[in-house]
Amino acid sequence: MRDSPVESADKKTMEIQDFLDQGEGKEEDKIAAWNLFQQAYELQMKGQLEEAVEVYKQSLDTHPTAEAYTFLGWTYSFMGQLNEAIEECHRAIRQDPDFGNPYNDIGVYLIELNQLEEAIPWLEKAMNAKRYENPNFPHMNLGRVYERQGEWDQAVESYKKSLALNPEYKTAKQALMRILTLMN
């Protein structure tokens, strides 16, 4: 599971410049895609998931971006459709291999599917992504994998790395405290 929806929503903020900078195409198409993307995001946050899916698809039809594919996948994950979510993340990676979110998201979806070993390389790819606003997330998620595998020392190190990247990251603080308490 991703962090809480509120923390994920913070993660998902982006600027119109991200759309304007991506790929070939007319600026007006990119702006239209951005507006549709924003509408879809608002629908998603209101829990109107089916509608959000349709509007994300309209955004992608107007001008495909790694962000829109990733957010479409995120919406599918809210609907419990993890295989579809993973496929959208693969599309995002094909669109922009430097964008870190879809690598982390694939890792998270694999964790949810209890495919822990398969999640690790995706989280590591997210850690090395050139464009990722919240690089602390894959460290946190890798810690979750290690904790579930009983590799507590590795989990502690992952949580610490997450906190080194974002000292205010509440979820990582709580995870670190929980596991340190269990270890004593």
BELCOR-V675045 format. One line per field, one symbol per residue. ss: DSSP state (A for helix, B for strand, O for the rest). phi: phi as a letter, one per 40 degrees, with the letter a starting at -180 (. if undefined). Layout:
ss=???
phi=???
This chain:
ss=OOOOAAAAAAAOOOOAAAAAOOOOOOAAAAAAAAAAAAAAAAAAAOOOAAAAAAAAAAAAAAOOOAAAAAAAAAAAAAOOOAAAAAAAAAAAAAAOOOBOAAAAAAAAAAAAOOOAAAAAAAAAAAAOOOBOOOOAAAAAAAAAAAAAOOOAAAAAAAAAAAAAAOOOOAAAAAAAAAAAAAAO
phi=.cccdccccccccabcdcccccgchcccccccccccdcccccccccgccdccdccdccdcccacbccccccccccdcccgcccccccccccccccaccccdccccddccccccgbccccdccccccccccbacbccccccccdccccccgcccccdcccccccccacccdccdccccccccccc
